[in-house]
């Protein structure tokens, strides 16, 4: 029976958020007795166009999933109905728990292909079954966080708010977009549920339909100011932006007389550079230099950078579609590949898709506090002198060993973004050195040419 309005993804059913072949392979492993420990790397093969770096996000979701992964009665009944799985394997799934070890880049860490983002070592069936969910969450959240980081860098300290939920690709995407953009440096979101779930500050103004619902623009502004005298932001471009600014100044006079103040006006259309200058002039001449200007409307990092460079008197930005969907690069090519098992190192030699064998560590070298190069080594291979290891243990025997707040991850992202060399922060394609340690490089060439 269709589930209708019932919750699709629940603790009872999340185990089915897999590609079918994960389960058919798992049954083969189960029957063949191939459930020895195996290590898989999750990594990104190449940067999307117009990207110079990636920002890690999604680890918290992954760890929650791994700790709680179950196959409930409803999920098992559905699998039984497919006629593909025998009762012995279904009984294994009934008792399924994740018992593996996970090493990962912390959230908010900058990284580059082909560095491992996650490294999962677990009984082969467990490591295989989690592939789809891990890629689903990490690919999306890294994609949005990386886009949001570019927007935040372009704004050069001016606040940016996530306005994306109405354009995001579903409810989970809207929540994760809000979280990922906040991690990347946005000051908050318009998404109220994300505010409740993640403790993110929420922001809002009004819609054009609100203004149009009153007999006049002034009446609409006054009503809103009457009910929200300390949180009043007026949308001034429903009819004529400059006349809207004059009316907003009038309401600002009235609020001041009652002991309150107009916080801001929002411009959502038109020539934002010229309009912001004229609106600033109107507000200043009316004696309200304290009223800020918020700009929105199909913004991205390039338009924001242009406005900032032109010294537009815009105090903050609301960014929606372009950020929440990573509009110019809406998919990330993260993959999850076997790299080692009890038989030894493993490598994929497919044309254009060759992988790096073995469990690994990623080392970062700084020069004067600025990222200089990264080195990928085998896990037991020493890194360069003074380099910082990036992969850390986050789960042991299926239990997380690290708990970190969103605020801590956000602070890490802030520090890392400002430690990028200038050529990686200028919104253009940029190169950064990622090289292999001597032992890993020798192993790779030997196995790739075998």
VMD Tcl script that draws the C-alpha trace (Angstrom):
set ca {
  {0.00 0.00 0.00}
  {1.30 3.50 -0.76}
  {2.39 5.32 2.37}
  {0.51 8.51 1.46}
  {1.28 11.26 3.94}
  {3.06 8.92 6.38}
  {6.74 9.37 7.07}
  {8.79 7.55 4.44}
  {12.18 7.56 6.15}
  {11.94 6.40 9.75}
  {14.12 4.31 12.07}
  {12.12 1.30 10.90}
  {12.64 1.89 7.17}
  {15.91 3.83 6.78}
  {17.73 0.54 6.14}
  {15.94 0.42 2.77}
  {17.52 3.69 1.67}
  {19.98 1.66 -0.38}
  {20.41 0.84 -4.02}
  {19.05 -2.67 -4.57}
  {22.42 -4.04 -5.56}
  {23.82 -3.29 -2.09}
  {21.41 -5.89 -0.70}
  {21.82 -8.46 -3.48}
  {25.60 -8.22 -3.11}
  {25.21 -8.50 0.65}
  {23.23 -11.72 0.30}
  {25.94 -13.12 -1.97}
  {28.62 -12.18 0.57}
  {26.50 -13.79 3.30}
  {26.06 -17.05 1.41}
  {29.73 -17.16 0.36}
  {30.98 -16.47 3.87}
  {32.73 -13.29 2.74}
  {32.10 -11.05 5.71}
  {35.63 -10.37 6.85}
  {36.75 -6.80 7.63}
  {37.06 -4.51 4.62}
  {37.93 -0.84 4.22}
  {36.13 1.56 1.91}
  {37.06 5.18 1.11}
  {34.51 7.88 0.34}
  {36.17 10.55 -1.80}
  {35.51 13.00 -4.62}
  {37.23 12.26 -7.91}
  {37.42 15.82 -9.26}
  {36.33 19.35 -8.41}
  {33.14 20.59 -10.10}
  {33.59 23.41 -12.64}
  {34.38 26.80 -11.11}
  {35.36 25.27 -7.78}
  {38.79 25.54 -6.17}
  {38.06 23.70 -2.90}
  {35.39 21.70 -1.07}
  {34.09 22.10 2.48}
  {33.22 18.98 4.46}
  {29.70 18.60 5.84}
  {27.33 15.75 6.62}
  {29.43 13.76 9.11}
  {26.94 14.24 11.94}
  {24.16 12.79 9.79}
  {26.36 9.83 8.88}
  {27.23 9.00 12.48}
  {23.60 9.23 13.60}
  {22.63 6.87 10.79}
  {25.36 4.33 11.52}
  {24.54 4.20 15.22}
  {20.84 3.71 14.62}
  {20.78 1.58 11.46}
  {18.16 -1.19 11.72}
  {15.89 -3.24 9.47}
  {12.46 -3.12 11.08}
  {9.54 -5.53 10.50}
  {7.98 -3.37 7.78}
  {11.29 -3.18 5.89}
  {11.81 -6.94 6.15}
  {8.25 -7.65 4.99}
  {8.87 -5.53 1.90}
  {12.17 -7.26 1.13}
  {10.46 -10.64 1.54}
  {7.80 -9.56 -0.99}
  {10.47 -9.01 -3.66}
  {11.21 -12.72 -3.83}
  {14.97 -12.08 -3.98}
  {16.13 -12.82 -0.46}
  {16.10 -16.04 1.55}
  {14.90 -16.27 5.13}
  {18.37 -16.89 6.54}
  {19.62 -13.61 5.07}
  {16.49 -11.75 6.16}
  {17.08 -13.03 9.68}
  {20.63 -11.65 9.46}
  {19.16 -8.27 8.51}
  {16.69 -8.48 11.41}
  {19.67 -8.64 13.78}
  {21.75 -6.16 11.75}
  {23.80 -3.53 13.56}
  {26.79 -1.52 12.35}
  {29.94 -2.60 14.24}
  {32.56 -0.80 12.19}
  {35.26 1.79 12.68}
  {35.12 5.17 10.92}
  {37.82 7.76 10.37}
  {36.83 11.05 8.79}
  {37.67 14.63 8.05}
  {35.93 16.77 10.67}
  {33.00 18.87 9.53}
  {34.06 22.33 8.43}
  {37.39 21.06 7.09}
  {38.49 22.21 3.64}
  {39.54 19.36 1.36}
  {40.51 18.53 -2.20}
  {40.18 15.52 -4.53}
  {41.10 12.68 -4.22}
  {41.47 12.90 -0.43}
  {39.32 10.47 1.60}
  {36.47 12.26 3.36}
  {35.37 9.10 5.18}
  {37.12 5.78 5.70}
  {34.92 2.90 6.82}
  {36.40 -0.36 8.13}
  {33.77 -2.96 9.00}
  {32.59 -6.48 8.20}
  {32.19 -6.42 4.43}
  {28.39 -6.67 4.44}
  {28.04 -3.78 6.87}
  {30.50 -1.61 4.96}
  {28.71 -2.38 1.69}
  {25.13 -1.76 2.83}
  {25.84 1.77 4.11}
  {27.29 3.01 0.79}
  {24.15 4.59 -0.69}
  {23.15 6.54 2.40}
  {26.65 7.83 3.04}
  {27.00 9.08 -0.53}
  {23.49 10.54 -0.50}
  {24.19 12.65 2.56}
  {27.85 13.57 2.10}
  {27.60 14.46 -1.59}
  {24.66 16.80 -1.02}
  {25.85 18.47 2.14}
  {29.40 18.99 0.88}
  {27.98 20.42 -2.36}
  {25.82 22.98 -0.53}
  {28.42 23.83 2.09}
  {31.04 24.43 -0.61}
  {28.67 26.70 -2.55}
  {27.67 28.57 0.60}
  {31.32 29.06 1.50}
  {31.88 30.79 -1.83}
  {28.88 33.05 -1.20}
  {30.12 33.90 2.29}
  {33.61 34.69 0.99}
  {32.13 36.91 -1.73}
  {30.13 38.88 0.85}
  {33.36 39.84 2.65}
  {31.91 39.94 6.13}
  {28.39 41.07 5.28}
  {25.82 38.66 6.74}
  {24.28 36.06 4.44}
  {20.98 34.30 5.22}
  {19.79 31.03 3.67}
  {16.52 31.78 1.80}
  {16.46 28.47 -0.08}
  {13.82 26.06 1.34}
  {11.13 26.75 -1.25}
  {13.56 25.84 -4.04}
  {15.39 22.97 -2.35}
  {14.83 19.44 -3.62}
  {12.60 18.10 -0.86}
  {12.19 18.37 2.88}
  {15.42 16.66 3.94}
  {17.34 18.73 1.42}
  {15.87 21.95 2.86}
  {16.96 20.98 6.37}
  {20.43 19.89 5.32}
  {20.88 22.98 3.11}
  {20.13 25.21 6.08}
  {22.57 23.32 8.28}
  {25.32 23.15 5.65}
  {25.07 26.83 4.75}
  {25.16 27.81 8.43}
  {28.22 25.61 8.93}
  {29.84 27.41 5.99}
  {29.32 30.81 7.59}
  {25.79 32.00 6.85}
  {24.28 33.75 9.86}
  {20.97 31.90 9.74}
  {18.06 30.60 7.69}
  {14.46 31.36 6.84}
  {13.66 27.67 7.50}
  {11.90 27.53 10.85}
  {12.11 23.74 11.21}
  {15.87 23.89 10.65}
  {15.99 26.50 13.40}
  {14.26 24.11 15.79}
  {16.22 20.99 14.79}
  {19.71 22.50 14.61}
  {19.49 25.62 16.77}
  {20.19 27.88 13.80}
  {19.03 31.53 14.04}
  {15.93 32.17 11.92}
  {15.21 35.29 9.91}
  {12.25 36.55 7.90}
  {10.67 39.62 6.38}
  {7.42 39.55 4.39}
  {6.17 38.52 0.96}
  {4.88 40.69 -1.86}
  {1.51 39.01 -1.36}
  {1.40 40.50 2.15}
  {1.84 44.01 0.82}
  {-0.73 43.37 -1.92}
  {-3.26 42.15 0.68}
  {-3.74 45.69 2.03}
  {-5.39 48.67 0.38}
  {-2.10 50.52 0.35}
  {1.58 49.85 0.82}
  {1.70 52.25 3.76}
  {-1.16 50.42 5.48}
  {0.68 47.11 5.02}
  {3.90 48.54 6.46}
  {2.12 50.11 9.43}
  {0.28 46.89 10.26}
  {3.48 44.87 10.24}
  {5.29 47.47 12.34}
  {2.39 47.51 14.79}
  {2.62 43.77 15.39}
  {6.43 43.37 15.17}
  {7.80 46.72 16.36}
  {11.20 45.30 17.35}
  {11.66 42.89 14.43}
  {10.36 44.97 11.56}
  {11.90 44.47 8.10}
  {9.87 45.95 5.24}
  {9.85 44.64 1.66}
  {9.83 47.80 -0.44}
  {9.83 46.68 -4.11}
  {6.26 45.41 -4.59}
  {5.27 48.48 -6.64}
  {7.90 51.22 -6.83}
  {11.06 50.65 -4.83}
  {11.93 54.29 -4.22}
  {8.40 55.17 -3.15}
  {8.50 52.08 -0.93}
  {11.68 53.44 0.65}
  {9.98 56.80 1.35}
  {7.04 55.03 2.98}
  {9.43 52.89 5.00}
  {11.13 56.05 6.24}
  {7.73 57.34 7.33}
  {7.08 54.14 9.28}
  {10.58 54.41 10.76}
  {9.60 57.89 12.09}
  {6.49 56.41 13.68}
  {8.39 53.52 15.23}
  {11.00 55.88 16.66}
  {8.28 58.01 18.22}
  {6.96 54.92 20.04}
  {10.40 53.89 21.31}
  {11.18 51.32 18.62}
  {13.13 51.28 15.37}
  {12.85 49.93 11.86}
  {15.51 47.27 11.49}
  {15.85 47.05 7.71}
  {14.27 47.27 4.29}
  {14.55 44.54 1.68}
  {15.02 44.97 -2.07}
  {14.20 41.82 -4.03}
  {14.36 42.94 -7.68}
  {15.78 45.42 -10.15}
  {19.20 46.99 -10.38}
  {20.36 46.28 -6.85}
  {23.42 48.51 -7.12}
  {21.60 51.65 -8.22}
  {18.49 51.00 -6.16}
  {20.49 50.39 -2.99}
  {22.30 53.69 -3.49}
  {19.08 55.60 -3.98}
  {17.33 53.85 -1.09}
  {20.30 54.57 1.17}
  {20.09 58.21 0.22}
  {16.34 58.36 0.95}
  {16.75 56.73 4.35}
  {19.74 58.88 5.32}
  {18.04 62.11 4.27}
  {15.02 61.11 6.32}
  {17.26 60.75 9.37}
  {17.47 56.97 9.47}
  {21.07 55.91 8.81}
  {20.51 53.03 11.25}
  {18.03 51.28 8.95}
  {19.88 48.57 7.06}
  {19.39 47.35 3.50}
  {18.91 43.64 2.80}
  {19.18 42.46 -0.81}
  {17.75 39.26 -2.25}
  {16.51 37.93 -5.58}
  {18.47 35.36 -7.62}
  {21.75 36.21 -5.96}
  {24.90 34.13 -6.19}
  {28.55 34.64 -5.28}
  {29.34 36.42 -8.55}
  {26.56 39.02 -8.24}
  {27.40 39.56 -4.59}
  {31.10 40.01 -5.41}
  {30.19 42.59 -8.06}
  {27.97 44.49 -5.61}
  {30.63 44.46 -2.91}
  {33.33 45.59 -5.36}
  {31.06 48.47 -6.48}
  {30.61 49.49 -2.83}
  {26.85 48.97 -2.93}
  {25.41 50.17 0.42}
  {23.92 46.72 1.09}
  {24.30 45.45 4.63}
  {23.25 41.81 4.18}
  {22.15 39.30 1.58}
  {19.43 36.65 1.38}
  {20.45 33.85 -0.99}
  {18.05 31.10 -2.04}
  {17.96 28.99 -5.19}
  {21.60 29.39 -6.20}
  {22.90 28.32 -2.80}
  {20.41 25.66 -1.71}
  {20.68 23.78 -5.00}
  {24.28 24.73 -5.84}
  {22.74 25.90 -9.10}
  {25.89 26.05 -11.23}
  {27.27 22.71 -9.96}
  {24.25 20.77 -8.70}
  {25.91 17.39 -8.27}
  {29.10 16.23 -6.63}
  {30.98 13.19 -7.89}
  {31.67 11.55 -4.56}
  {32.29 7.77 -4.73}
  {32.77 4.94 -2.24}
  {35.36 2.31 -3.14}
  {36.96 -0.78 -1.62}
  {40.64 -0.07 -0.86}
  {41.76 -2.88 1.44}
  {40.60 -6.20 2.91}
  {42.11 -9.31 4.47}
  {43.59 -10.28 1.09}
  {45.55 -7.01 1.02}
  {45.40 -3.74 -0.87}
  {42.65 -3.30 -3.47}
  {42.61 -1.06 -6.54}
  {40.13 -0.32 -9.32}
  {41.84 0.07 -12.70}
  {38.86 1.13 -14.84}
  {39.78 3.74 -17.46}
  {39.45 7.20 -15.95}
  {38.38 5.75 -12.60}
  {41.55 4.34 -11.09}
  {41.52 4.41 -7.29}
  {44.20 4.73 -4.63}
  {44.74 1.50 -2.66}
  {44.99 1.06 1.09}
  {43.94 2.74 4.31}
  {45.25 6.29 4.31}
  {46.02 9.48 6.16}
  {45.86 13.02 4.79}
  {48.47 15.50 5.96}
  {48.27 19.28 5.61}
  {51.24 21.59 5.38}
  {50.86 25.29 6.25}
  {53.20 28.15 5.42}
  {52.74 31.25 7.59}
  {49.26 30.06 8.55}
  {48.17 29.57 4.94}
  {47.41 26.22 3.28}
  {50.44 25.20 1.24}
  {49.99 21.54 0.22}
  {48.32 18.27 1.21}
  {49.97 14.86 1.18}
  {48.04 11.56 1.05}
  {49.94 8.66 2.59}
  {49.26 5.10 3.66}
  {47.84 5.04 7.18}
  {51.14 3.87 8.71}
  {53.32 6.08 6.51}
  {54.80 9.19 8.14}
  {53.76 12.57 6.85}
  {55.95 15.60 6.12}
  {57.66 17.20 9.13}
  {55.31 19.54 10.97}
  {52.27 18.54 8.90}
  {48.83 18.21 10.49}
  {46.94 14.90 10.13}
  {43.36 15.48 8.97}
  {41.63 12.09 9.23}
  {40.50 11.43 12.80}
  {38.77 8.50 14.47}
  {35.06 9.26 14.90}
  {33.51 5.80 15.49}
  {34.77 2.60 17.14}
  {32.82 -0.67 17.09}
  {29.73 1.14 15.84}
  {29.75 3.73 18.64}
  {30.77 7.29 17.95}
  {33.92 8.37 19.73}
  {33.64 12.07 18.92}
  {30.77 14.49 19.50}
  {31.09 17.98 18.15}
  {28.61 20.83 18.11}
  {27.55 22.62 14.96}
  {29.09 25.77 16.46}
  {32.48 24.05 16.71}
  {32.31 22.84 13.12}
  {31.24 26.32 12.00}
  {34.22 27.87 13.76}
  {36.56 25.37 12.08}
  {35.10 26.27 8.68}
  {35.57 29.98 9.37}
  {39.23 29.46 10.24}
  {39.93 27.19 7.29}
  {38.24 29.45 4.76}
  {40.29 32.42 5.86}
  {43.48 30.32 5.77}
  {43.00 29.54 2.07}
  {45.55 31.16 -0.22}
  {44.17 34.16 -2.11}
  {44.01 32.34 -5.42}
  {41.59 29.77 -3.96}
  {39.26 32.42 -2.56}
  {38.71 34.55 -5.66}
  {35.77 32.54 -7.18}
  {37.87 31.29 -10.08}
  {39.37 27.92 -10.88}
  {42.46 27.50 -8.76}
  {45.07 24.81 -8.30}
  {46.27 23.38 -5.02}
  {48.97 20.76 -4.57}
  {47.79 17.34 -3.41}
  {50.55 14.76 -3.74}
  {51.08 11.18 -2.68}
  {53.55 10.02 -0.05}
  {56.44 7.93 -1.41}
  {55.14 4.55 -0.25}
  {51.57 5.16 -1.45}
  {52.82 6.48 -4.78}
  {55.02 3.43 -5.32}
  {52.20 1.07 -4.36}
  {49.75 2.85 -6.63}
  {52.01 2.69 -9.69}
  {52.85 -0.93 -9.06}
  {49.18 -1.99 -8.74}
  {47.87 0.32 -11.49}
  {50.28 -1.18 -14.01}
  {49.88 -4.80 -12.94}
}
mol new
graphics top color blue
foreach p $ca { graphics top sphere $p radius 0.5 }
foreach p [lrange $ca 0 end-1] q [lrange $ca 1 end] { graphics top cylinder $p $q radius 0.2 }
display resetview
